[in-house]
Amino acid sequence: MERRPIYLVLTTYFPTPSSWRCAYVYDQVQAIRRARPNWRIVVLNLDSPKDYVYEGVTVWGGFHRIAFSGSAFFPRHYYTCNGRSLVACLSEHGVDCADIRVIHAHLPTNAALTLTVRKAFPNAVILAQHHHVWYFAANGLFRTFKASIGYRFQRWAAEAADAHISISNAVTETLLNFPKATHYRDWPPMCAAMKTLRLLRPARPKSVYLLHNGVDTRLFSPPAAKKPCETFTIGCVANFISLKGHLILLKALAALGEQARAWRLRLIGSGPTQEACRRFIAGGGVKCAVSFESEVTHDQLPNFYRTLDLFVLPSRFEAFGCVFTEAWACGVPFIAGAGQGMDDLIPESERDIWLCDPSDPTDLAKKILHVYHNRPSQHLSSPIDIDVLIPRFLDWLEKRWPFVIPPDTKR
C-alpha cells in the first residue's frame, strides 16, 4: 500500500448502514476528501465492532475499549490503557502511527485517548472537535471528589491538545470559561457542574478554531421552482427530548388559536417526550393539523424541507443545529432559540425576527405570526457551504503546522 501522510478521523459520531445519524461528520469527511484528494483520509469509529462501508467511505472498527472498576478515580490510567488499545487497533489495520500527521478527534474524550500515548504519534497534530458544550460532572457517591478528579484530567487533555475546533461562539465561550462562567449556565446539568467545580480554574487551550458545521449544498438546495401552497406549513426535525422545546412550539401554536387553524405542523423525530406532545394536542388547544412522521435518511431530508414555509426549533441548549442551516440551504427560513449557536449566523438587524425566547411560547407565537403575515427574507452573516468552510480550515491547519502535509501531497 502506498505510504502517504494520514489524516485520521477518530470518532464515535459517524453514520452506519443502519443509522444515518451524525451525517454532518460524514459530510465533513467527504468535504476534506474533495478539498485534498491526494491525502489519505482514515476514519475509525470507536463504537463500531467491525469495519464497514457507508456511502463510499470505508470506516474502520474493532477498537476494544478496556473497562475497569475505579476508572472514575484513575482516569489517566483508564485512558492510557485504552490509548494503547487504539494503537493496537491501528496496527491491526496496517497503519504505521508515524505516518499519521493529523488526528482529528470528534469529542475531547476521544482526543484524550491519543494524548495519553502521544509518543506513539510522533508526527501528529492532535485536534479536539467539540460538538456540544464542554463540561464535566459526576453523580452518586463521592460526586464532588469524582468530578474534581475527572475534570482535572479533562482539563489537562484540553491543554495538551494542539488545537480545539469549536462549532459556535457559545461553545468556545464555555470551553474557555467553564466552570467559572459559561454561556449555558441556566442548563441544569451545567449549573450543577459549575457548583461542584467552582473552586477549580478553567482550561487554557493553546488554540481554538471556529468551524461551523457546514452544509453540502449539492444535496441541500432550493427547489427549481417552489409552487405556491395555500397551507402554511411549519416543520421541525429533532429528537423528542425536553431541551428541544417541542412543547414550547405546540404551546405557541395553541396561543395562536383560530389564527393557525388552516396551518400544518410536520414533526420528524422520536424520543421520550413525544407522548407528552401527543397528550397536549389531544387536549384540543392546538387548532392546526399536526403530523408525527418517521425519521428519514439524510438524503431524503431536502425533500422534507422543501415542503415547508418555516422551520422552527425552539431548543434551549443548542450548540449549533445543522437542521437550521440545512433548511435555509433549501430555501426555508428558520426560527431558533436566542442565546444558542444560531446567534453566530443571524445579523443583528434580523435578530428580533428569527431568534425567540426559547422558554416563552408567547414570544415564539408572535414571531411565527410575523413571518406568516410578512414573509420576510432571511439572511445569514457567515457562509454555510461546507466546500467553503473546510478548505479554509485546512488552509489554516497547513499554515499553522507546515509539516503536517508535505508539499508534494497537498493537492
C-alpha positions as CSV (number, residue, x, y, z in Angstrom):
1,M,0.0,0.0,0.0
2,E,1.2,3.5,-0.9
3,R,2.6,5.3,2.2
4,R,1.1,8.7,2.3
5,P,0.6,11.1,5.3
6,I,-2.5,10.1,7.1
7,Y,-5.4,12.3,8.2
8,L,-7.0,10.2,11.0
9,V,-10.6,10.9,11.9
10,L,-11.2,9.5,15.3
11,T,-14.9,9.4,16.2
12,T,-17.9,7.9,17.8
13,Y,-20.0,10.2,15.7
14,F,-20.4,8.6,12.3
15,P,-23.4,7.1,10.3
16,T,-23.6,3.3,10.0
17,P,-25.5,1.2,7.5
18,S,-28.4,1.0,10.0
19,S,-28.4,4.7,11.1
20,W,-27.7,7.9,9.3
21,R,-27.4,10.0,12.5
22,C,-24.3,12.2,12.7
23,A,-24.3,12.6,9.0
24,Y,-22.6,16.0,9.5
25,V,-19.4,14.2,10.3
26,Y,-19.7,12.1,7.1
27,D,-20.3,15.4,5.2
28,Q,-17.1,16.8,6.8
29,V,-15.0,13.8,5.8
30,Q,-16.3,13.9,2.2
31,A,-15.5,17.7,2.1
32,I,-11.9,17.0,3.3
33,R,-11.6,14.4,0.6
34,R,-12.8,16.8,-2.1
35,A,-10.5,19.6,-0.9
36,R,-7.4,17.4,-0.6
37,P,-7.8,14.4,-3.0
38,N,-4.2,13.3,-2.6
39,W,-4.4,12.9,1.2
40,R,-5.1,9.6,2.8
41,I,-8.1,10.0,4.9
42,V,-8.7,7.3,7.5
43,V,-11.9,7.1,9.6
44,L,-12.0,5.0,12.8
45,N,-15.4,4.6,14.5
46,L,-14.5,3.8,18.1
47,D,-18.1,2.4,18.7
48,S,-18.1,0.0,15.8
49,P,-17.2,-3.6,16.4
50,K,-16.1,-4.2,12.8
51,D,-15.2,-2.4,9.6
52,Y,-17.9,-1.2,7.3
53,V,-18.6,1.0,4.3
54,Y,-21.0,3.9,4.4
55,E,-21.9,5.8,1.2
56,G,-18.5,5.2,-0.3
57,V,-16.5,5.8,2.9
58,T,-14.6,2.9,4.4
59,V,-14.9,3.1,8.2
60,W,-12.7,1.0,10.4
61,G,-13.9,-0.6,13.6
62,G,-12.7,-3.2,16.0
63,F,-11.4,-0.9,18.7
64,H,-11.5,-2.8,22.0
65,R,-12.4,-0.5,24.9
66,I,-11.0,-1.6,28.2
67,A,-13.2,-1.0,31.2
68,F,-12.3,-1.5,34.8
69,S,-13.7,-0.5,38.1
70,G,-12.3,2.6,39.6
71,S,-11.7,4.3,36.3
72,A,-13.5,7.4,37.5
73,F,-10.8,7.8,40.2
74,F,-7.9,6.9,37.9
75,P,-8.8,8.5,34.6
76,R,-5.2,8.7,33.3
77,H,-4.7,5.0,33.8
78,Y,-8.0,4.3,32.0
79,Y,-7.2,6.5,29.0
80,T,-3.7,5.2,28.8
81,C,-4.8,1.6,28.7
82,N,-7.4,2.5,26.0
83,G,-4.9,4.6,24.1
84,R,-2.6,1.5,23.8
85,S,-5.7,-0.4,22.6
86,L,-6.2,2.3,20.0
87,V,-2.6,1.9,18.8
88,A,-3.1,-1.8,18.6
89,C,-6.3,-1.4,16.5
90,L,-4.5,0.9,14.1
91,S,-1.6,-1.6,13.8
92,E,-4.1,-4.4,13.0
93,H,-5.3,-2.2,10.1
94,G,-1.7,-1.9,8.8
95,V,-1.1,1.7,10.0
96,D,2.3,2.9,11.0
97,C,1.4,5.6,13.5
98,A,4.5,7.6,12.4
99,D,2.6,8.2,9.2
100,I,-0.3,9.9,11.0
101,R,0.1,13.7,10.6
102,V,-3.3,14.8,11.8
103,I,-5.6,13.2,14.4
104,H,-9.0,14.9,14.1
105,A,-10.8,13.6,17.2
106,H,-14.5,14.3,17.4
107,L,-15.0,14.9,21.1
108,P,-12.3,15.8,23.6
109,T,-12.6,12.4,25.3
110,N,-11.5,10.8,22.1
111,A,-8.6,13.1,21.8
112,A,-7.6,12.2,25.3
113,L,-7.0,8.6,24.1
114,T,-4.2,9.8,21.9
115,L,-2.8,12.4,24.2
116,T,-2.0,9.8,26.9
117,V,0.0,7.8,24.5
118,R,1.3,10.8,22.4
119,K,4.7,9.2,21.9
120,A,3.1,6.7,19.7
121,F,2.1,9.5,17.3
122,P,5.4,11.4,17.0
123,N,4.4,13.4,13.9
124,A,0.8,14.1,14.6
125,V,-1.1,17.3,15.3
126,I,-3.9,16.4,17.7
127,L,-7.2,18.3,17.2
128,A,-10.3,18.0,19.5
129,Q,-13.6,19.0,17.9
130,H,-16.5,20.0,20.2
131,H,-20.0,19.1,19.1
132,H,-21.6,20.3,22.3
133,V,-20.8,22.4,25.3
134,W,-17.8,21.3,27.3
135,Y,-18.4,20.5,31.0
136,F,-17.7,17.7,33.4
137,A,-20.0,16.3,36.2
138,A,-20.4,13.1,38.1
139,N,-23.3,11.6,40.0
140,G,-23.7,9.4,43.0
141,L,-21.4,8.7,46.0
142,F,-18.3,10.9,46.2
143,R,-19.8,13.1,43.4
144,T,-17.6,16.1,44.1
145,F,-14.5,14.1,44.5
146,K,-15.0,12.1,41.3
147,A,-16.0,15.2,39.4
148,S,-12.9,17.1,40.6
149,I,-10.6,14.2,39.5
150,G,-12.3,13.8,36.2
151,Y,-12.3,17.5,35.4
152,R,-8.7,17.9,36.3
153,F,-7.8,15.2,33.8
154,Q,-10.0,16.6,31.1
155,R,-8.5,20.0,31.7
156,W,-5.0,18.5,31.3
157,A,-6.1,16.9,28.0
158,A,-7.7,20.2,26.8
159,E,-4.5,22.0,27.4
160,A,-2.3,19.2,25.9
161,A,-4.3,19.2,22.6
162,D,-2.7,21.2,19.8
163,A,-5.9,22.9,19.0
164,H,-9.7,22.7,19.6
165,I,-12.3,23.0,16.9
166,S,-15.5,24.7,18.1
167,I,-18.8,24.7,16.2
168,S,-20.1,28.0,17.6
169,N,-19.0,31.0,19.7
170,A,-21.2,29.8,22.5
171,V,-19.3,26.5,22.6
172,T,-16.0,28.4,22.6
173,E,-17.1,30.7,25.4
174,T,-18.0,27.7,27.5
175,L,-14.7,25.9,26.8
176,L,-12.7,29.0,27.8
177,N,-14.6,29.8,31.0
178,F,-16.1,26.7,32.5
179,P,-16.5,26.2,35.5
180,K,-16.3,29.9,36.4
181,A,-18.9,31.3,34.0
182,T,-20.5,29.8,30.9
183,H,-22.9,30.6,28.1
184,Y,-25.2,27.7,29.2
185,R,-25.2,28.4,32.9
186,D,-29.0,28.1,33.1
187,W,-28.9,24.5,31.8
188,P,-29.4,22.3,35.0
189,P,-26.5,19.9,34.3
190,M,-24.2,22.8,33.6
191,C,-25.4,24.6,36.7
192,A,-24.7,21.6,38.9
193,A,-21.3,21.0,37.3
194,M,-20.3,24.7,37.9
195,K,-21.4,24.4,41.5
196,T,-19.4,21.2,42.1
197,L,-16.3,22.5,40.4
198,R,-16.5,26.2,41.3
199,L,-13.1,26.3,43.1
200,L,-11.2,25.0,40.1
201,R,-9.7,27.1,37.3
202,P,-10.8,27.0,33.6
203,A,-8.8,25.2,30.9
204,R,-6.3,27.2,28.9
205,P,-6.3,25.7,25.4
206,K,-3.4,26.5,23.1
207,S,-5.7,27.4,20.2
208,V,-9.4,27.4,19.3
209,Y,-10.6,27.4,15.6
210,L,-14.3,28.3,14.9
211,L,-15.7,25.8,12.3
212,H,-19.4,25.9,11.9
213,N,-21.0,22.7,10.8
214,G,-21.2,23.2,7.0
215,V,-24.0,22.1,4.6
216,D,-23.4,20.1,1.5
217,T,-25.2,22.5,-0.8
218,R,-25.1,20.0,-3.7
219,L,-27.7,18.0,-1.7
220,F,-29.4,20.7,0.3
221,S,-30.6,23.3,-2.2
222,P,-33.8,25.2,-3.0
223,P,-36.3,23.6,-5.4
224,A,-36.1,24.6,-9.0
225,A,-39.5,26.4,-8.7
226,K,-41.4,26.4,-5.4
227,K,-45.1,26.0,-6.0
228,P,-47.4,28.3,-4.0
229,C,-49.3,26.5,-1.3
230,E,-52.4,27.6,0.4
231,T,-51.5,25.7,3.6
232,F,-48.8,27.5,5.7
233,T,-46.6,24.6,6.8
234,I,-44.2,24.6,9.7
235,G,-41.7,21.8,10.2
236,C,-39.3,20.6,12.8
237,V,-36.6,17.8,12.8
238,A,-35.3,16.9,16.3
239,N,-35.2,14.1,18.8
240,F,-38.2,14.3,21.2
241,I,-36.3,15.3,24.4
242,S,-37.2,18.2,26.7
243,L,-34.4,20.6,25.8
244,K,-35.5,20.6,22.1
245,G,-38.6,22.6,23.0
246,H,-41.4,20.7,21.1
247,L,-43.9,21.6,23.8
248,I,-42.9,25.3,23.6
249,L,-43.7,25.1,19.9
250,L,-47.1,23.4,20.5
251,K,-48.0,26.0,23.2
252,A,-47.1,28.8,20.8
253,L,-49.5,27.4,18.2
254,A,-52.1,26.9,20.9
255,A,-51.7,30.6,21.8
256,L,-52.5,31.5,18.2
257,G,-55.7,29.6,18.4
258,E,-58.0,30.0,15.4
259,Q,-55.4,32.1,13.5
260,A,-53.5,28.8,13.0
261,R,-56.4,26.6,12.2
262,A,-55.6,26.3,8.5
263,W,-51.9,25.7,9.1
264,R,-50.0,22.4,9.2
265,L,-47.2,21.3,11.5
266,R,-44.9,18.4,10.5
267,L,-42.7,16.8,13.2
268,I,-39.9,14.4,12.4
269,G,-38.2,12.5,15.2
270,S,-38.6,10.1,18.0
271,G,-38.0,10.1,21.7
272,P,-39.4,10.2,25.3
273,T,-41.3,13.5,25.1
274,Q,-43.3,12.6,22.1
275,E,-46.1,11.1,24.2
276,A,-46.4,14.3,26.2
277,C,-46.7,16.2,22.9
278,R,-49.5,13.9,21.8
279,R,-51.4,14.4,25.0
280,F,-51.1,18.2,24.7
281,I,-52.5,18.1,21.2
282,A,-55.3,15.7,22.4
283,G,-56.3,18.4,24.9
284,G,-57.6,20.5,22.0
285,G,-55.5,23.7,22.3
286,V,-53.7,23.3,19.0
287,K,-56.0,24.0,16.1
288,C,-53.8,23.3,13.2
289,A,-53.2,19.8,11.7
290,V,-50.2,18.1,13.3
291,S,-48.4,15.0,11.9
292,F,-45.8,12.9,13.7
293,E,-43.6,11.4,11.0
294,S,-40.9,8.7,10.9
295,E,-37.3,9.7,10.6
296,V,-36.0,9.8,7.1
297,T,-32.5,9.3,5.7
298,H,-30.1,12.2,5.4
299,D,-30.5,12.4,1.6
300,Q,-34.3,12.5,1.9
301,L,-34.3,15.5,4.3
302,P,-34.1,18.1,1.5
303,N,-37.4,16.9,0.1
304,F,-39.0,17.4,3.5
305,Y,-37.5,20.9,4.0
306,R,-38.8,22.0,0.5
307,T,-42.4,21.3,1.6
308,L,-42.1,23.9,4.4
309,D,-42.7,27.6,4.7
310,L,-40.9,27.9,8.0
311,F,-38.7,25.7,10.1
312,V,-39.0,26.1,13.9
313,L,-36.9,24.5,16.7
314,P,-37.0,26.5,19.9
315,S,-34.3,24.5,21.6
316,R,-32.9,25.9,24.8
317,F,-29.4,24.4,24.7
318,E,-28.3,24.0,21.0
319,A,-24.6,24.2,20.4
320,F,-25.2,24.8,16.7
321,G,-28.0,22.9,15.0
322,C,-27.3,21.6,11.5
323,V,-31.1,21.4,10.8
324,F,-31.4,25.2,10.8
325,T,-28.8,25.7,8.1
326,E,-30.0,22.6,6.1
327,A,-33.5,24.1,6.0
328,W,-32.1,27.5,5.0
329,A,-30.0,26.0,2.2
330,C,-33.3,24.5,0.9
331,G,-34.8,28.0,0.7
332,V,-36.7,27.8,4.0
333,P,-36.2,30.4,6.8
334,F,-36.0,29.2,10.4
335,I,-36.7,30.4,13.9
336,A,-34.3,29.4,16.6
337,G,-33.8,30.0,20.3
338,A,-31.8,33.1,21.2
339,G,-28.5,32.6,23.0
340,Q,-27.6,29.4,21.1
341,G,-25.4,28.5,18.2
342,M,-27.5,30.3,15.6
343,D,-26.6,33.6,17.3
344,D,-23.4,33.4,15.1
345,L,-25.3,33.5,11.8
346,I,-28.3,35.9,12.3
347,P,-27.4,39.5,11.6
348,E,-28.1,42.0,14.4
349,S,-30.8,43.7,12.3
350,E,-32.8,40.5,12.0
351,R,-32.4,39.0,15.5
352,D,-35.9,40.2,16.5
353,I,-37.4,38.3,13.6
354,W,-35.6,35.0,13.7
355,L,-34.5,34.4,17.3
356,C,-37.1,33.7,20.0
357,D,-37.0,33.3,23.8
358,P,-36.9,29.5,23.9
359,S,-38.8,29.5,27.2
360,D,-41.6,31.8,26.2
361,P,-44.4,30.4,23.9
362,T,-46.0,33.8,23.5
363,D,-42.8,35.3,22.1
364,L,-42.4,32.4,19.7
365,A,-46.1,32.8,18.6
366,K,-45.6,36.5,17.8
367,K,-42.5,35.7,15.7
368,I,-44.3,32.9,13.8
369,L,-47.3,35.1,13.1
370,H,-45.0,37.9,11.9
371,V,-43.3,35.5,9.4
372,Y,-46.8,34.3,8.2
373,H,-48.1,37.8,7.5
374,N,-44.9,39.4,6.2
375,R,-42.8,36.6,4.6
376,P,-39.5,38.4,5.3
377,S,-36.3,37.2,3.7
378,Q,-33.7,35.7,6.0
379,H,-30.0,36.4,5.6
380,L,-27.0,34.8,7.3
381,S,-23.9,36.6,8.2
382,S,-21.5,33.8,7.6
383,P,-21.1,31.1,4.9
384,I,-22.5,27.7,5.5
385,D,-21.3,25.9,2.4
386,I,-19.1,23.0,3.6
387,D,-17.0,23.3,0.5
388,V,-16.1,26.8,1.5
389,L,-15.6,26.2,5.2
390,I,-13.5,23.0,5.1
391,P,-10.9,24.4,2.6
392,R,-10.5,27.4,4.8
393,F,-10.0,25.2,7.8
394,L,-7.4,23.0,6.0
395,D,-5.5,26.1,4.8
396,W,-5.3,27.3,8.4
397,L,-4.1,23.9,9.5
398,E,-1.3,23.8,6.9
399,K,-0.3,27.3,7.6
400,R,-0.1,26.8,11.4
401,W,1.7,23.4,11.1
402,P,3.5,23.4,7.7
403,F,5.0,19.9,8.4
404,V,1.5,18.3,8.5
405,I,1.3,17.6,4.8
406,P,4.4,17.6,2.7
407,P,4.2,19.9,-0.4
408,D,4.1,17.1,-2.9
409,T,1.0,15.6,-1.4
410,K,-1.1,18.7,-0.7
411,R,-3.1,18.6,-3.9
